[in-house]
Amino acid sequence: MKLYSGSLYWDKTVDTPYRFEKVKEGKRTQVLIAGGGISGTLCANVLSALGMDVILAEKNKIGIGSSLASTGLLQYRSDKMLCEFADDIGEERGRLFYRMCLEAMDQLTLLNQSLGGKTEYRSIDSLYYASEKKDVEKLVREYALLRKYDFPVEFLNEEQLKRIYQIHKPCALRTWHDADVNPYRLIQSLTRKNIEQGVRYYENTELDLDNIKGNMILTKEGHPIQFENLILTTGYSKIYPIIKDKIIIRRTYAFCSKPMKDDLWKDDVMVWETKNPYLYFRTTMDHRIIGGGLDEDQKELEQDGEKIMAKAKRIAGQIEAIFPNFGIQIDAAWNALFYGSKDGIPFIGKDPDQGNRYYLLGYEGNGMCYSMAGAMILKDDILGKPNLYKDIVRLDRGI
Ligand SMILES: Cc1cc2nc3c(=O)[nH]c(=O)nc-3n(C[C@H](O)[C@H](O)[C@H](O)COP(=O)(O)OP(=O)(O)OC[C@H]3O[C@@H](n4cnc5c(N)ncnc54)[C@H](O)[C@@H]3O)c2cc1C
């Protein structure tokens, strides 16, 4: 299944990615992870750090699933506001969900510090502006709720937004503990660390997910892998029966510009907005702009390169409506499938019927933050420890 089309950017930033052999004979492991995107990579990291014996099997190559299409904004605030969660699932559960994400962001930042600086990870603030006057009231409510629970947030009125950031919008929330990253480099650096921690990697090894027998799974080439625990981090490649009626599939667009002037806007903040679908954009360390948006209710990829480029230019035009005269030149433009959940919460946890099978499906906008949160939840699950957040994200919750 193709997850994206067009021309991507992050793969061009790594000359010699890690490569691994396929599984050629039967294997045995304590933890088997299916999928080598950011979710599988983070799970492998967290579990191998505890001394667990881990095999990660990837049907293709490490890090080239949806993680390669990601625009690399890492934020604790989700696409759904805390005040919206409060209305839908109650204030306390909403607070816990946001707290889970904030903790995950801090864990990501800490983890990155142990990776040796090649990930282009930058702790950077986010600016979430009201697209229209009518959204101000909601942002005021969101701000009050975030402040009530001590989340890192500041309210900027129209004048402050204009003066500090030269953005002409009615108001904005500024948040911190956020970051941006080169997701492919992050996966590569984590892979190096994981190998040091003893993780056994296999590429070109597709696991037959429809044919799991107790503690054994076959590769598509027929080699058995015995496991004590199986973690499914297969991204959008497979829709499991347990969540099939709970998801939303969209198509989304993104682009990366050619390098631009070095001082694009104040503090290189990541910018996004209240409108739906929303525009979002960030910079890179070599002064490119990466932007995304124009989500469509489509389950198929756009294959026509000219149409993809036209969408990229539209997104660039939206950015230039905010920061005129940038003259953005597009280097790479892509579209991708993008899965969400009907309640705005990812699917993480134990299979209710199969005690040693776990899912980490970080559906929704800040999927990479959910990957980190999920790795911590599954670690506790496997160790049989309590976890404050696991009930909120469990797969069999009512939606
Ligand atoms: C355009 C776009 C922009 C995005 N921007 C952001 C962003 O700014 N910030 C953010 O946090 N998130 C963002 N996301 C979401 C984020 O990219 C995803 O949440 C994240 O990459 C999912 O990682 P994953 O490891 O779960 O999936 P993937 O990266 O897709 O990895 C899953 C892997 O499983 C493998 N696999 C599947 N089936 C099998 C099998 N049977 N056997 C073995 N291996 C298998 C696949 O080959 C794949 O490599 C964006 C997504 C898109 C599409």
Ligand as a Chemical Component Dictionary entry (heavy atoms), coordinates in Angstrom:
data_LIG
# 
_chem_comp.id                   LIG 
_chem_comp.type                 NON-POLYMER 
_chem_comp.pdbx_formal_charge   0 
_chem_comp.three_letter_code    LIG 
# 
loop_
_chem_comp_atom.comp_id 
_chem_comp_atom.atom_id 
_chem_comp_atom.alt_atom_id 
_chem_comp_atom.type_symbol 
_chem_comp_atom.charge 
_chem_comp_atom.model_Cartn_x 
_chem_comp_atom.model_Cartn_y 
_chem_comp_atom.model_Cartn_z 
_chem_comp_atom.pdbx_ordinal 
LIG C1  C1  C 0 1.992 14.681 5.345  1  
LIG C2  C2  C 0 2.083 14.280 6.775  2  
LIG C3  C3  C 0 2.559 15.183 7.706  3  
LIG C4  C4  C 0 2.665 14.824 9.037  4  
LIG N1  N1  N 0 3.193 15.712 9.894  5  
LIG C5  C5  C 0 3.341 15.384 11.186 6  
LIG C6  C6  C 0 3.937 16.301 12.092 7  
LIG O1  O1  O 0 4.317 17.402 11.733 8  
LIG N2  N2  N 0 4.085 15.912 13.374 9  
LIG C7  C7  C 0 3.662 14.677 13.816 10 
LIG O2  O2  O 0 3.809 14.384 15.010 11 
LIG N3  N3  N 0 3.098 13.786 12.978 12 
LIG C8  C8  C 0 2.930 14.113 11.681 13 
LIG N4  N4  N 0 2.381 13.219 10.815 14 
LIG C9  C9  C 0 1.965 11.924 11.337 15 
LIG C10 C10 C 0 3.194 11.038 11.489 16 
LIG O3  O3  O 0 3.918 11.048 10.281 17 
LIG C11 C11 C 0 2.761 9.634  11.834 18 
LIG O4  O4  O 0 1.993 9.650  13.004 19 
LIG C12 C12 C 0 3.969 8.748  12.097 20 
LIG O5  O5  O 0 4.935 8.877  11.113 21 
LIG C13 C13 C 0 3.517 7.312  12.187 22 
LIG O6  O6  O 0 4.662 6.546  12.447 23 
LIG P1  P1  P 0 4.535 4.981  12.488 24 
LIG O7  O7  O 0 5.834 4.446  12.870 25 
LIG O8  O8  O 0 3.363 4.626  13.326 26 
LIG O9  O9  O 0 4.143 4.592  10.977 27 
LIG P2  P2  P 0 5.099 4.453  9.708  28 
LIG O10 O10 O 0 6.156 5.464  9.673  29 
LIG O11 O11 O 0 4.213 4.341  8.520  30 
LIG O12 O12 O 0 5.798 3.057  9.964  31 
LIG C14 C14 C 0 5.066 1.845  9.916  32 
LIG C15 C15 C 0 5.985 0.822  9.311  33 
LIG O13 O13 O 0 5.384 -0.471 9.423  34 
LIG C16 C16 C 0 5.791 -1.217 8.315  35 
LIG N5  N5  N 0 4.907 -2.367 8.168  36 
LIG C17 C17 C 0 3.593 -2.350 7.834  37 
LIG N6  N6  N 0 3.104 -3.599 7.804  38 
LIG C18 C18 C 0 4.132 -4.424 8.131  39 
LIG C19 C19 C 0 4.248 -5.826 8.254  40 
LIG N7  N7  N 0 3.207 -6.644 8.030  41 
LIG N8  N8  N 0 5.433 -6.364 8.609  42 
LIG C20 C20 C 0 6.506 -5.554 8.834  43 
LIG N9  N9  N 0 6.449 -4.218 8.716  44 
LIG C21 C21 C 0 5.273 -3.656 8.374  45 
LIG C22 C22 C 0 5.689 -0.203 7.166  46 
LIG O14 O14 O 0 6.440 -0.615 6.048  47 
LIG C23 C23 C 0 6.227 1.046  7.820  48 
LIG O15 O15 O 0 7.614 1.225  7.609  49 
LIG C24 C24 C 0 2.263 13.536 9.468  50 
LIG C25 C25 C 0 1.775 12.629 8.546  51 
LIG C26 C26 C 0 1.689 12.977 7.221  52 
LIG C27 C27 C 0 1.198 11.961 6.255  53 
# 
loop_
_chem_comp_bond.comp_id 
_chem_comp_bond.atom_id_1 
_chem_comp_bond.atom_id_2 
_chem_comp_bond.value_order 
_chem_comp_bond.pdbx_ordinal 
LIG C1  C2  SING 1  
LIG C2  C3  SING 2  
LIG C2  C26 DOUB 3  
LIG C3  C4  DOUB 4  
LIG C4  N1  SING 5  
LIG C4  C24 SING 6  
LIG N1  C5  DOUB 7  
LIG C5  C6  SING 8  
LIG C5  C8  SING 9  
LIG C6  O1  DOUB 10 
LIG C6  N2  SING 11 
LIG N2  C7  SING 12 
LIG C7  O2  DOUB 13 
LIG C7  N3  SING 14 
LIG N3  C8  DOUB 15 
LIG C8  N4  SING 16 
LIG N4  C9  SING 17 
LIG N4  C24 SING 18 
LIG C9  C10 SING 19 
LIG C10 O3  SING 20 
LIG C10 C11 SING 21 
LIG C11 O4  SING 22 
LIG C11 C12 SING 23 
LIG C12 O5  SING 24 
LIG C12 C13 SING 25 
LIG C13 O6  SING 26 
LIG O6  P1  SING 27 
LIG P1  O7  DOUB 28 
LIG P1  O8  SING 29 
LIG P1  O9  SING 30 
LIG O9  P2  SING 31 
LIG P2  O10 DOUB 32 
LIG P2  O11 SING 33 
LIG P2  O12 SING 34 
LIG O12 C14 SING 35 
LIG C14 C15 SING 36 
LIG C15 O13 SING 37 
LIG C15 C23 SING 38 
LIG O13 C16 SING 39 
LIG C16 N5  SING 40 
LIG C16 C22 SING 41 
LIG N5  C17 SING 42 
LIG N5  C21 SING 43 
LIG C17 N6  DOUB 44 
LIG N6  C18 SING 45 
LIG C18 C19 SING 46 
LIG C18 C21 DOUB 47 
LIG C19 N7  SING 48 
LIG C19 N8  DOUB 49 
LIG N8  C20 SING 50 
LIG C20 N9  DOUB 51 
LIG N9  C21 SING 52 
LIG C22 O14 SING 53 
LIG C22 C23 SING 54 
LIG C23 O15 SING 55 
LIG C24 C25 DOUB 56 
LIG C25 C26 SING 57 
LIG C26 C27 SING 58 
# 
